[in-house]
Amino acid sequence: MNYQRRNQGTCSRTVSFDISEDYTVSNVKFEGGCHGNLQGIAALCEGKKADEIITSLSGIKCGFKQTSCPDQLAKALLDAKNNLE
């Protein structure tokens, strides 16, 4: 399943990814934001299970902001996982 979510409180506007029935994540892409850093996050998430990514990235803040691009990815993965269940 391909999933896309609008980010809130970050420089990146959206995050999209594919998530399989066994919750394996692939093809993570951010629109906007710090391109190099977000490519790195996407590469590190490739082939990992959603729960592992959610645990690692949830709650990360960016400077004075209450969220971050990694935290927004974790929220999107949680939403997608709930839609699959």
VEXNUBA-643875 format. One record per residue: residue number from 1; chain; x, y, z of N, C-alpha, C, O, CB in turn. Coordinates in steps of 0.001 Angstrom, whole numbers. Glycine has a CB too. Example, Ala and Ser with C-alpha at 12.3 -4.5 7.8 and 13.67 -1.06 7.14 Angstrom:
2
n:chain:nxx:nyy:nzz:caxx:cayy:cazz:cxx:cyy:czz:oxx:oyy:ozz:cbxx:cbyy:cbzz
1:A:13190:-5690:7800:12300:-4500:7800:13200:-3300:7800:14236:-3319:8465:11308:-4473:9046 .
2:A:12850:-2250:7080:13670:-1060:7140:12900:30:7870:13409:1138:8039:14084:-598:5725 .
***
This chain:
85
n:chain:nxx:nyy:nzz:caxx:cayy:cazz:cxx:cyy:czz:oxx:oyy:ozz:cbxx:cbyy:cbzz
1:A:841:-1168:0:0:0:0:890:1236:0:1860:1301:755:-959:-4:1211 .
2:A:570:2207:-833:1271:3483:-821:510:4420:102:-719:4482:69:1401:4083:-2261 .
3:A:1255:5145:923:634:6036:1891:1302:7398:1799:2524:7483:1678:737:5462:3330 .
4:A:514:8459:1854:1043:9813:1858:334:10609:2937:-873:10472:3137:877:10486:472 .
5:A:1096:11440:3629:525:12239:4717:1126:13628:4676:2320:13786:4420:776:11575:6100 .
6:A:305:14637:4926:772:16012:5023:1432:16197:6395:851:15857:7426:-409:17030:4815 .
7:A:2645:16737:6389:3359:16976:7644:2857:18249:8310:2362:19159:7644:4874:17067:7397 .
8:A:2989:18303:9613:2576:19469:10388:3749:19937:11234:4347:19141:11959:1344:19146:11279 .
9:A:4081:21218:11150:5107:21795:12009:6538:21551:11549:7470:21703:12339:4948:21262:13373 .
10:A:6732:21173:10279:8080:20917:9768:8290:21655:8449:7343:22138:7829:8316:19398:9579 .
11:A:9548:21730:8040:9876:22340:6745:9396:21464:5592:8977:21979:4555:11392:22577:6630 .
12:A:9456:20146:5766:8958:19265:4708:7429:19315:4702:6790:19409:5750:9468:17795:4909 .
13:A:6863:19251:3504:5410:19372:3373:4685:18043:3500:3631:17969:4132:5070:19996:2053 .
14:A:5240:16993:2905:4592:15678:2953:5645:14590:3105:6833:14800:2862:3742:15433:1680 .
15:A:5172:13432:3513:5989:12223:3511:5147:11125:2870:3945:11027:3118:6459:11824:4972 .
16:A:5786:10304:2050:5088:9170:1438:5991:7952:1528:7210:8068:1648:4697:9470:-49 .
17:A:5367:6781:1467:6112:5526:1560:5195:4393:1152:3978:4554:1055:6671:5299:2996 .
18:A:5803:3246:917:5064:2012:705:5160:1203:1989:6206:1178:2638:5616:1207:-526 .
19:A:4074:547:2350:4066:-325:3529:3336:-1614:3149:2219:-1580:2633:3378:381:4770 .
20:A:3976:-2731:3410:3403:-4025:3034:2493:-4554:4135:2396:-3971:5214:4515:-5041:2735 .
21:A:1835:-5660:3846:928:-6270:4826:1647:-6723:6090:1035:-6817:7154:213:-7451:4206 .
22:A:2955:-7007:5977:3718:-7385:7177:4425:-6172:7796:5313:-6320:8634:4753:-8475:6829 .
23:A:4011:-4960:7364:4481:-3679:7900:5931:-3343:7553:6576:-2572:8265:4328:-3680:9383 .
24:A:6446:-3915:6467:7778:-3550:5986:7654:-2255:5182:6748:-2103:4363:8409:-4701:5116 .
25:A:8574:-1333:5428:8525:2:4835:9553:128:3718:10675:-366:3833:8767:1080:5906 .
26:A:9160:794:2639:10083:1050:1533:9685:2352:834:8598:2885:1056:10087:-142:522 .
27:A:10582:2846:-8:10323:4028:-850:9888:5260:-68:8967:5963:-484:9269:3701:-1864 .
28:A:10544:5529:1066:10227:6724:1849:10701:7952:1072:11838:8007:604:10891:6666:3271 .
29:A:9807:8934:945:10135:10176:237:9496:11353:973:8326:11313:1352:9648:10122:-1250 .
30:A:10288:12389:1161:9795:13627:1743:9729:14680:644:10568:14695:-256:10701:14098:2922 .
31:A:8739:15557:715:8651:16700:-192:9042:17941:609:8403:18270:1609:7199:16845:-817 .
32:A:10087:18620:167:10597:19779:891:11524:19341:2012:11818:18155:2159:9443:20616:1453 .
33:A:11974:20289:2786:12855:20002:3906:14315:19916:3507:14681:20288:2392:12443:18728:4559 .
34:A:15141:19433:4403:16592:19317:4209:16881:18049:3413:16914:16949:3964:17349:19297:5583 .
35:A:17086:18217:2127:17144:17101:1193:18129:15997:1609:17755:14824:1641:17516:17615:-164 .
36:A:19350:16349:1919:20349:15335:2272:19978:14552:3518:20070:13324:3541:21692:15985:2475 .
37:A:19557:15267:4558:19167:14591:5803:17974:13662:5583:17935:12551:6113:18829:15624:6889 .
38:A:17022:14120:4811:15818:13316:4588:16104:12115:3694:15471:11070:3849:14717:14173:3969 .
39:A:17041:12246:2766:17463:11077:1985:18116:10049:2908:17920:8845:2745:18446:11493:850 .
40:A:18890:10530:3874:19524:9629:4833:18507:8894:5678:18623:7686:5880:20467:10395:5726 .
41:A:17510:9609:6175:16452:8976:6963:15745:7920:6117:15496:6807:6581:15437:10033:7476 .
42:A:15425:8276:4876:14743:7340:3978:15569:6086:3767:15030:4980:3802:14450:8003:2634 .
43:A:16865:6236:3549:17743:5086:3319:17819:4195:4559:17823:2970:4442:19150:5557:2922 .
44:A:17880:4798:5729:17957:4013:6969:16662:3257:7269:16682:2247:7972:18292:4924:8136 .
45:A:15542:3741:6743:14245:3093:6979:13948:1975:5980:13092:1129:6238:13138:4125:6921 .
46:A:14632:1963:4863:14353:1014:3776:14425:-432:4278:15445:-867:4813:15349:1220:2612 .
47:A:13319:-1168:4093:13277:-2579:4446:13053:-2877:5918:13050:-4044:6310:14523:-3209:4028 .
48:A:12865:-1855:6743:12652:-2057:8182:11150:-2155:8463:10319:-1701:7676:13294:-895:9011 .
49:A:10838:-2745:9582:9449:-2852:10025:8983:-1524:10609:9759:-812:11247:9291:-3984:11064 .
50:A:7733:-1200:10392:7162:60:10852:7361:257:12352:7717:1356:12777:5683:116:10514 .
51:A:7143:-767:13160:7270:-629:14618:8677:-220:15026:8845:588:15939:6895:-1938:15310 .
52:A:9686:-764:14364:11073:-415:14680:11329:1066:14370:11965:1770:15155:12058:-1315:13882 .
53:A:10833:1526:13231:11011:2924:12835:10245:3845:13778:10771:4870:14212:10546:3141:11381 .
54:A:9016:3486:14092:8184:4293:15000:8880:4449:16349:8946:5553:16890:6784:3643:15190 .
55:A:9395:3356:16891:10078:3394:18182:11319:4290:18128:11592:5039:19066:10470:1976:18616 .
56:A:12056:4208:17040:13298:4979:16912:13059:6474:16693:13829:7297:17188:14120:4432:15769 .
57:A:12017:6830:15968:11856:8218:15526:10812:9033:16285:10829:10262:16213:11505:8226:14096 .
58:A:9916:8386:17003:8860:9109:17716:9438:10056:18759:10334:9701:19525:7901:8126:18385 .
59:A:8907:11256:18764:9281:12225:19794:10507:13062:19499:10850:13938:20293:9499:11522:21047 .
60:A:11180:12823:18383:12350:13635:18037:11883:15046:17714:10904:15227:16989:13136:13019:16831 .
61:A:12571:16039:18244:12232:17439:18005:13311:18078:17148:14458:17631:17143:12065:18209:19339 .
62:A:12940:19124:16426:13865:19879:15577:14001:21273:16165:13098:22098:16025:13369:19937:14086 .
63:A:15123:21540:16822:15344:22854:17430:14252:23201:18410:13975:22437:19335:15433:23926:16364 .
64:A:13623:24361:18212:12564:24832:19113:11198:24253:18779:10239:24473:19519:12489:26337:19073 .
65:A:11094:23511:17669:9811:22946:17247:9453:21740:18122:10331:21084:18683:9860:22536:15749 .
66:A:8179:21467:18225:7703:20339:19033:7702:19026:18266:7326:17992:18820:6310:20622:19541 .
67:A:8114:19044:17009:8147:17862:16163:9345:17971:15227:10135:18911:15323:6820:17703:15360 .
68:A:9473:17009:14328:10558:16993:13344:10106:16143:12172:9064:15491:12239:11896:16444:13961 .
69:A:10881:16146:11104:10552:15277:9965:10559:13801:10377:9656:13064:9981:11549:15507:8809 .
70:A:11560:13340:11167:11506:11940:11610:10265:11636:12459:9658:10575:12314:12761:11602:12406 .
71:A:9891:12562:13339:8698:12371:14170:7443:12328:13301:6536:11539:13566:8580:13498:15222 .
72:A:7382:13171:12259:6237:13158:11351:6165:11840:10574:5073:11337:10310:6317:14344:10376 .
73:A:7314:11283:10209:7342:9969:9565:6785:8911:10509:5993:8064:10097:8778:9600:9133 .
74:A:7195:8957:11771:6687:7994:12750:5167:8093:12881:4477:7075:12952:7349:8222:14117 .
75:A:4652:9316:12913:3192:9510:13005:2485:8966:11756:1431:8338:11852:2857:11014:13192 .
76:A:3077:9215:10596:2491:8713:9347:2492:7189:9322:1525:6574:8874:3258:9262:8132 .
77:A:3570:6582:9798:3650:5116:9836:2600:4541:10778:1983:3519:10478:5054:4661:10273 .
78:A:2401:5191:11899:1386:4738:12860:2:4821:12222:-802:3899:12358:1437:5588:14164 .
79:A:-275:5920:11529:-1559:6055:10812:-1741:4953:9782:-2791:4313:9715:-1649:7423:10122 .
80:A:-701:4739:8979:-768:3719:7917:-968:2331:8513:-1753:1529:8008:515:3743:7056 .
81:A:-253:2065:9582:-366:753:10235:-1792:553:10759:-2352:-534:10618:665:623:11401 .
82:A:-2368:1565:11345:-3744:1473:11837:-4729:1257:10700:-5737:573:10879:-4116:2731:12611 .
83:A:-4455:1828:9538:-5337:1629:8373:-5230:211:7823:-6177:-288:7215:-4997:2637:7267 .
84:A:-4100:-437:8027:-3924:-1814:7542:-4597:-2825:8474:-4960:-3920:8043:-2427:-2144:7407 .
85:A:-4758:-2473:9708:-5301:-3438:10705:-6794:-3569:10596:-7403:-4328:11349:-4939:-3014:12128 .
***
